[in-house]
Amino acid sequence: MSKTYDDYISEIDQKVDELIKKAEGYMYPNITKKKIRSEIVRAYEYSKEAHRDQKRLSWEPYIDHPVEAAKILIDLHPDIQTIQACFLHDVIEDTELSSGDIEFEFGKEVRFLCEGMEKLTKVKYSGQERAAGSLRKMFVAMAEDLRVVFIKLADRLHNMNTLWSHPKPDKRKRIAEETLNIYAPIAGRLGLYNIKNALEEQCFKNIDPDSYENIKTELLSLRDTKKEFQKIAVMEMKRILDDLWVENSVDFRIKSSYSIHKKLVRKWFENVNDLYDIYGIRIIVPTITDCYRVLGEIHSRWHTLPYRFKDYIALPKPNGYRSLHTTIIGFLKRFTTQPTELQIRTRDMHTRAEIGVAAHFEYKEKWSKIATDIDWVADLKEVAESVGNNDLVPSLSIDVFKDRIYVFTPKWDAINLPAGSCPVDFAYSVHTELWDHISLSKVNNTISPLDRELRNGDIVEVIIDKNKKPSPFWLSYVKTVKAKNGIKSFLRKWDKDLHRDRGKDIMNNYLQKAGLEVLDKDMGVLRVLDGREYNTEERLQLLEQVGNFSITPASLMRRVMRHMGIKPQSLVKKKTLKEKLKKYLDDESDGFEKEIVIGWEKDVYYRICQDCCKKYVPDQIVAHINSRGTFTIHKRSCKVLEWVNSDRLMSAYIEWREDNVIYFKLHLYLKNKVGVLKIISEWLFSMGINIDQIHSKKISPKETKITLSIEVLDYDYLIVDRLVERLKHSLWDILLECQVAQIEY
């Protein structure tokens, strides 16, 4: 017999009753149980009536959705207003009731939260303009009051849990991709790992169901082993802790399916059994001192895996996560080959690990004020406001949501950066005095290239030289938005001065040919044009426009002569930049006007090398920047390039040809050493280089030859030189010879 509406409502009423009991558990005695119950029930009944005639795709009453979202939210210990807003979050959008109605019944605070939720419902991961605009709204809301995003994450998790009921597979996949790329990273950045893992699990199930089922099947085959390991491991660890007379709590965890999938892909493994940290034990003790006592005892009893120890107590993650992590071998006699990850933390650290930044919020405090004190929320808003729509999601994925590292100044000040950052990122994060004059860097007291990837714990020093200026080449490897914006800002200002000087020279040439005085300090000849008076800055802007070819000097000269009452003689006619360069661009009659893109930037002023590109511009080109900041386009085989500094070369390509691919072959002659192929593979993966073929041959007992066929995007061919430099740096003690050649397939 099918359920009636009243049957559903009866079950939902029970869920609300359970939710109220949980709320009473952390709100009482600061608020009476009577008030807690009455306020929550009031919002529930109001929402139930508003959604009375609505059903979800699963045919359940719509009110079940806000109640289920509130059940997820309650684990974060929200205040009453947040719970009420969670019940009411769809009322404004999906019913005839208005935000004014909400304010009348529940006050301004609940209205603010509901209106914030209404804005966030418009986030769509399709179309950069829509996605960027909606994301900006989200980050503004986060900066004003984090509770809005907490409600949104709970709302999204329940939607993902019931995504199976959506009839359109393509829509399910789009929603899952949107969740994986936007909401799960935000949950992780807030330290809400339970919500993050649950979101990723549901996304994985919908985006790649085959891989999801394969991993689930493999984990199912390990079920008996897992149960036995869990039982013995927890008992053994509690015995050791009891011997130390340390109050403790021990539990067992297993990696999520999506975490396992990501690690299998990253490490190029095929089976779950190949991973060494599927199982883990969490140890909770009273104090930080106890954490280190327990760690010392564990390290004295078992062998540890090198490089797997992480002290997040001394160096917390940016979201505030603190814990000790270590991995040991041979923990149990029956599982001698099974590495075991141990996490050791206090009860407060564990609470923070469970509910992230929400652990800072007491229900009785003003959330919005505390939310603005979290520095990375302000950083996130700054990123959203300082980059263009096309760059917003990629910038966030690197600058905000990517794994973070801590590096140190020589004075041991900790600097938090995205993983993959280089000394230039460090310089732009430390002090403005370093920005424009970076000469070289030292990492751990050793001189290092400016594009060296920094690692957790590195000591970084930047040497400055007042004569040094930022290079456009830095844009190809810096990671942080702050560094990119700083470099671009300098280059814009630098270009402005260059264009103004160039414009002044051009106009002086025209004035001399017309028999007029050259420009004086005040540029008086440009003061009045077409009956309008120009101030000093506007006169400089006119020269800048001449220098960057956005207006022709002849047109400006005509305006000057018209004002002076001089009849124009035959002025030298100069073509605009596009007219001058049009003949050089290969016309394939595809209906598009071609442009050359330099360093992923359009509208950059450049010249064409007359030695190699006299007749036309070929497909494979490169840009060279001279000491005055002017770019010249060359054919890559141009003989001129044999005599230039390779650091002054930048990627360039003809627009609409950015998908062209080229292949290189690397021959590496190495001393025999275990793990060298892993090092090479990780470098290739970190630089986004695809391996087409790989071959290894042992030449002698002491020497091995590794041949790699790699695939790179044509315009990014310079990355191969950087790869070789990094390999030489990483393998300096065993690399005998390295040969690189471009190949044709």
N, C-alpha and C positions, 0 to 999 in steps of 0.2 A: 504494500500500500504506500503510495507516494506521500511525501510530507505536505502538510498544509502550511499556509502563511503563519498561523498561530504556533505550529510546531517549531518552525524556524525561529520565530521571535522568542519562544520559551528558551531555546538553546542559547540564543544571543544574550538574553537577560542573565543567564548563568555565567556567561563569559564576563559580562560587565560586573557582576557580583564578585567574581574572582579578582578582577582588575582592581576593584575598590579595596579589597583586603590587602593587596600588595601595596597600594598607595598608602593605606593606613599604617603599614609596617614601617615606612620611613618618614612619613609626615607627622604622625602622632608622637609626642604630645604637644608639638608646637601648634598644631591645629586640631581641634576636636574631631573625633570620628564622625560625629553627627554632621558637621559642616563639610568634611571631606566627602561623605556619601551624598549629601544633598546637592552639592555643586556638580559632582560628576554625573549623577543621575539626571539633573536638570539639563545638562548639555546633551546627554544621550537621548532623552525623551524628545528634546527639541529637534535633534537631527533625525531621529526615527520618524517623526511626524512629517518633516520636510521631504524626506526620501520615500514616503510611504508607498507610492505607486511605482517606484522604480525597482528594476531588477538588474543584476549583473549578467554577463554572458553565460555564467554557470547556472543561471536561473535562481540563484539565492537572492533574498531581499538585499537591496543595496546597502542598507545599514550595517550589514555584516562586514563590509569592507572597512569603514572607519573604526569599527570596534576591533577588528583584527590588527589594524595599524596601531591602535592604542595599546594593544597587548604587547606588540613589539617595542613600542616607545616606553612602556612602563619600566622596562629593565634599566633605562637611563635615569630613573628617579626624577622625572620631570615635575614641575610645579602644577598646581591645579589649572592655571590659565592655559598651559601647554596641552594638558589632557583635553580640556574643553575645545581648544582650537583643533586638535586632532579629530575629535568627533564631528566638528563642524566644517572641516577643511574643504569639502566639496559643495557646501550649501550655496555659496555665492554663485558658483559657476553652473551648477546643475539644477538649481531650483529657481523659483520666482522670488525668493527672498534676497534682500540686498545687504551690502556691508553695513548700511545704516541700521537695518533690523538686528544684525548681530551686535552692533555697539549698544543699541537700546537694551537688549536682553542681558549681555555679558560684559559690556565695558569696552573702552578704547584698546586695551592691551590685547584682548582676544580678537578684536576686529583687525588690528595690525598684523597679527599672526596669520589670520585667515586670508587677508589681502596679499600677504607675502606668498602664501601657498598658491593663490590664484595666479600670480605672475609666474611662478615656477612651473605650473602645468604646461606652459607654452614652450618649454625647452624641447627642442627636436634636434636629433643628430643627423640632419640632412639639410644641406645647403649652408655654406659658411656664414652668410649674412644672418640667417635665422638663428643658427646655433650660437654664434658669437654674441648677438644681441641678448639672447635669453640667458647665456652664461653670465654675462655682465650683470644682469638683474640678480642672478643667484648670488654672485659674490658681493654685491652691494647689500643684499639681504643678510648674508652671513656676517658682514662687517657691522651691521646694525643690530642684529639679534640672531645668534646661532640657533635658537629654538626653531626658527622657520625651517632650517635645513634638517634638523633632527626629525621634525614631523614629515618632511618630504622623503627622507630616507626610509622611515617606517612605512609610509604610503607606498613607495616604490618596491620595497621588499615584499609586501603582501601582494602587490600586482604581479610581481615576478613569480611568486609561489602559485598563483592561479593563472599564469600565462597560457597554460595548456588549453584553457577553455576558449582562447581566441581562434576563430575559424580560419584565419589567413596565415599560412606559414611564413610568407615574406614579411608580414607585419610583425609576427612574433620575433623573427630574426632581427628586424630593425630595432625593435624595443630592447632586445637583449644587447645589441651592439651599443646602443645609446647608454644603457645601464653600465656596461663594462667599461666604456670609455669616459663616462662622466661621473656617475653616481658612486660606483665602487671605489674609484680613486679618492673621491671626496671623503667617503667613510673611512678609508685607510688613513688619510691625512688628519682626520679628526680623532684617530685612535680607536674607532668603533670597529674593532676587528671581527667581532661576531657578526655584525651586519655586513661588513665587507665580504667576509668569507661566504656568507649565505647568498649574497647577491652574485658573487662570482660563480658559485656552484650552479645557480639557476641559469645564468648566462651561458655557461659552458654547455649545459644540457641542451639549450636551444640553438646555439651557434654551431657546435660540432658534436651532434648526438652520437656518432659512431665512436669517436675517441672517448667520450664520456662513458659509454657502455663498456668499452674495452677495459678502461681503468677500473670501473666498478666490478667487472668480472674478475680481474686480477686481484683486487682487494678482497673479494668474496672468497677466493681460493686461499687467501692468507688468514681467513677468519679464525681457524682453530689455533694457528701459530700466534696470532695477535692476542687471543684470550689467554693463552698459556703464558706468553711473555708478560702481558699486563699483570696477571696475578702474581707471578714470581717477582717481577721487577718492583712492584709497589711494596710487597712484603719485605724484600731485601733492603730497599732504601729506608723504610721505616725502622728496621732493626738497627741500621747504622746511625740514624738520627737519634733514636732513643738512647743509644750508647753515648752519644755526645750530650745528653741531657738537654736537648733543644726541643722546645715545643714546636710541633710541625703539622703540616697537612700535605699529603702527597697524592697527586692524581696523574692520570695517564692521558696522553693525547695522540691522535694520528693525523697526519697531514690531510688536508682537503683534496678532493679529486682534481680541482683546478690547479692547486699549488703543485700537485704531483705532475700534472700535464705540462705546466710551464717549465718545470725543472727537467723533465724528460726532453722537451724540445731544446732547451738551452744547453743541456749537456750532451745532446745527440744520443741519448740512451733509448733503448727500445722497450725494456721491461721495468716494471715497478721494483722488482727485486734488485735492480742495479743501483737504486738510490739508498743512501746510507742514513737518511734522517726521516724515514717514514714514521717511526715511533719516537715518542718523546715523553719525558717525565717532568712534571712541574712540582717544585718543592717550595712551600710557603712557610716562612719562619717569622718570628716577631720583629727582629731588628736588622739593620744593615750589617752590624758586626756579626750577627749570626749567619748572614748570607756568605760572608767571606770565610767564616769558620768552616761552614759546610763545604764550600768550594775547596778549601785547603785539604780537608779530609778526603774528598772525592779524588782530587789530583794525586794524593799520596797513595791511593789504593789501586788506581787503574791508569792505563796508558791513555793519553789524550790525542785527538787528531790535531796536527799542527794547523794553525791559521783558522781554527774553528772556535776559538775562545773570543767572546765578545763581552766587554764590560760596559753595558748600557746604564750602569749605576753612575759610574764616573763620567760617562759621556752619553747622556740620554738622547733618544731620537728626538727630532724636532717637534713631534706631537706629544712629547713628555713621557714616552714609554721608558721604563727603567726595569732592568733585570740583569742577571748574569747568565750567559749562555756558554755551555761547553759541551763537547762531544767526546765520549769515551768508548774504548774498545774492550771487549771481553768482560762486560759488566756481569753477565750471567754465564755460568759454565756450560749450560745447554745451548747458549746462543753466542758462542765465542767470536763468530765473524760478524755479528750484527752490531754496528755502531749505534749508540744511543745518545740522543741529545737531551741534555738536562737544562732546565730553566730554574733559577733560584731567585726568589724575590720575597719581599715583605707583603703583609696583607694589604697595605695601602697601595703598593706597586701593583698588586694583583687586581685590585679594584680599578685602578687607572688602566690596566691592560684590558680589562673587560669592557669598560664603558668610556674609555678615552677622555677627551676634554670634559665630558659630562661629569666626571668625578670631581671637578672643581666647582660645580654648580650645586649649591644647596637650594632646595625648592623655595626657601624663604628669601633668597637674595635676588638682586636685580641682575638678571642674566645679561641684558644688553650691555651694561657697563663692563662686566667681566669679559664678555666676548671681544670687546675692542682692545683689551689688554693682551690678547694673544697675538704676538708679533707676526706670525706667518699669515694670519687672516688679513692683516693690513698689507702684507707683501702680495698676497693673492689678488687683492683688489687693485694694487698698483700695477701688477702684470696685466690684469684685464683692461685697465684704462690706458696702458701705454703701448699696446701692440695692435696692429691692424687685424681685421676680421679673419683674413686668410691664415694669419700666423697665431691666432689665439689658442686654438686647441693644441697644436704642436708645442707652443711655448709653455703652456700649462703642464703638458705631459713631461716636459724636461725640468722646468724651473720650479714647479710646485709639487707635482705628484710623483716624480721619480724618486728612487731611493736617495737618501742624503748621506753625506760624509762630514766628518769634522777634521779640519786641518788646523795647524797652530801657527801663530806668528812667532818670531824668535823670542818674544817676551811671554810666550805661552798663553796668549789670548786665543780662545777657541773660535774658529770661523766655520759656520755651517754653510755647505754648498751642495748643489745637486751632484750625484755620482756622475763621473765623466768630466768634471770641471778641470780647468787647467790653471796655471799661474796667472794668466790674464784675468780670468774670472775672480781669482783670489784678490788681485790688485784692485779691481773695481768694487769689491765688497769691503775692502779695508779702509781706504782713505782716498779722498778726491785728489790729493797731491800726487798720487801714484798714477792716476788714470792716463794722463797725456804724455808721460815721460818714461814708460817702461823700457828698460834697456835689456836686461836679462834676469833670469830667476835662479835661485838656489833652492833645491829640495833636499832636505836632510843634509845640509852643508855641502852639497855637490851641485855644480853648475848644470842646469837642465834646460832643454828647449822650452820655449814658451807654450808649445802645444802639448807638453807632457801631461798625461792623465794623472791627476792627483789621487792618492789613496788615503783611506782613513788613518789618521794619526800622523800624516806627513807634517814636517816643520818646513814652512815656506817663507822665503825671503825674496823680495823683489828689489832689484837694484835700479835706480832711476838715473837718467841722464837728461838734463834740461834741453839738450839738442835733439832728443829722440821724439818722434811723433807716432801716434797710433797708425797701424797699417791696415788697409782694407782686407788684407789676407787673414787678419785675426778673426774676421767675421766667419770664416770657414770652419773654425774649431771652437770658438767660445760657446758656452752652454747657457749662461744666465742672461735673462732679459736686461738686467742692469748693465752688463758689459756690452751687449749688442747695442743698446740705446746710447750708451756713452760713446762708443766708437762711431756710430752713425752721426751722432750730434757733432762730434769733432770734425768728421769728414764733411758734413754739411757746411759748418762754419768755415772750414779750410777751403772747400770748393767755392764758397761765397767770395772769400778774399781773392782767390785765384781768378774767378770769373770777373770780378770788378777790375782787377789789374789788367786782365786781358781786354776787357771792354774799353778801358781808358786808352790803352795802346792803339786799339783799332780806331776809336773815334779821333784820337790825335792825328792819326794817319789821314783820315778823311778831311779833317779840318785843315791840315797843311795843304792837301791837294786843292782845296777850295780857296786857298790863300787867306785863311783865317788864323787867329791866334789859337794855340793849343789850350787845353783845359788848365785852368789855374787851380789853386788849392780849394777854392770854394765852388769850382765847376760852374762859374757864373753864367756861362753860355747856355746852360741847361735850366737856369732859374725860372724862366717863363717860356712855356711852349703852348701853342694853341689857345692862348688867352688865359692860361691857368698858371698860377705860381706854384713851383715845386720846392719843398723844403730839402734840407741836405740829405736826409735818409732816402727820400724819393729819388733824388738825382743819382745817388749811389745805386739804387735799385735799377734805374734805367741802364747804367753802365753794366750792371750784373746781367741784365737781360741781353745786352749786346754780346757780352762775353760768353754766355752759355747758348747763344744762337737762338734764343726764343723770340727775339726781334732782330730785324736786319739793321746793320749800321746805316745803310742807305735811307731807310724809312725814317730813322731818328734824325739823320742829317737833313732830310727834306723839311722836317718840322722846325729844326734850328734855323734854316735859311728862310723858311716862310715867315718866321717871327721877325727876322732881321730885314725882311723886305728884299732879299736877294733872290733873283730868278735862278733856279737850279740849272746848272750846266750839266754836262754828261757825267753823272756820278758813276763810279765803278759799281756794277751790279754784282752783289754777292748772293749766292744761293743759300737757302737755309740748310741746316745740318741734314735734315731728311732728304732734301733735294740733292745735296752733294753726295750723299751715301747711297741713294736709291739704286744707282747703276751698279753698285758693288754687290748688292744682295741678289742671290740667285733666285729668279722668278720662276716658280713652277706652276703659275696660273691656277693656284688652288683657292683663289678668292680672298686670301688673307694678306694683310700688309705685314711684311716680316720686320722684326726688330731684333737687334742683338742684345742678349741678356748677359750682364756681367756680374758674377758673384751673386746670382739670384736676384739681382736688382735691375729693373727697367729704367729707361730714361737717364742713363749714365752717359755723360759726354765722352766720346772716344774718337780716335782717328783710325784710318786704315793704313796698314803698312804698304807702301808702294813697291817694295821689293818682292813680296810674295802674293799680294792680293790686288795686283794692278788691274786685272780684268774682271775678277769676280771673287766673292768670298766663299771658300770651300766649306764643306760640312764640319770638318774638324778644325776648330780654331781655339785660340787661347788669348787672354788679355795680359798685357804687360803694363805696369804702372811705373812712370818715371818719378824722379825726385820732386817734381813740381805737382804731382798728383794727376797727370794726364794719362789716360788709358790709350793704348794702341793695340789694334786687333791684328794678330799674326796667324798665318798657317802654322800648324804645330811643327812642321819640318823646316820652318824658316831659318836661314843661316844666321840671321841677326840674333836669334835666341841663344845661339851658342856662346855669346859673349855677355849675356845679362845675368843678373843675380836671380836664381830660381825662386827666391823668397818673394820676388816682386811679380810672380806670375799668378793669375787668378783664373778660375773657370769662366768660360764664355761659350755661348751657343746661340744659334739662330732660333728664335721663338718658333714653337710648334715642332721642334726636333729634340725636345728634352728627353724623349724616351729611347733614343738610339743607344745601343749597347755595344761595347767593345770588349775584347778578351786579351788577357795577358798571361804569359807563362813565367812562373818563378822557379828557378832552380836553386835550391838551398843545399849547400854541402856542409854537413855538421858532424861534430864529434858525437859518438853514440851516447845518448842519455835518455833515461826513461822520462816520459811525460812531455817531450819537446813538441810532439804533434798537438797535444792539448793546448800548449801555450800559443802555438801558431793559430789554431782554430779559434781560440778565444779572441785573439786580436782581430781576426777577420770578421768574427761575429760582431764585436763591439764597434767596428767601423762600417758595418752594413755591407760588407763585401761578400758576394755569393761565390761559393766554390763549385766550379763546373766539373772538374776532375781532380783526383789526387792520386799520386803514385809514390811509393817509398821503395828504395832499393839499397841494400847493404853493400857498399863498395868494398869494404875491408872490415876486419874485426873492430877497427876503431873509427870508421867513417861511414856515414849514411848520406844518401842523396834523396831529398824530398822534392818532387816536382808537383807544382800546383798550377792548374788552369783556373783562373779566376775571371769573374764577370763583373764589370762595373758599368755604370751609366757613362755614356760618352763624355758629357760635359764635366764629369767628376773624375776624369782620368788622372788628375794630379794627386788624388788620394793614394795612388800606387807608390809614389815617392815617399809619402808620409808613412805608409805601411812598411816599406823597406827600412826607413830610419828607425821605426819603433821596433822592428824585429832585430835590427842590429843592436839597439839599446838593450833589449830583453835577453838576447842570446849572445852577448858580446864574448862570453867565455867559451862558447862551443861553436860559433859560426865561423867556418873556414872561408867560404866564398858565397856570394849571392849574385845571380844573374837574372835580369828581367828583360823580356822582349814582348812587344805587341804581336799578336797572332791573328790570322784570318781563318774563319771557318767557312 
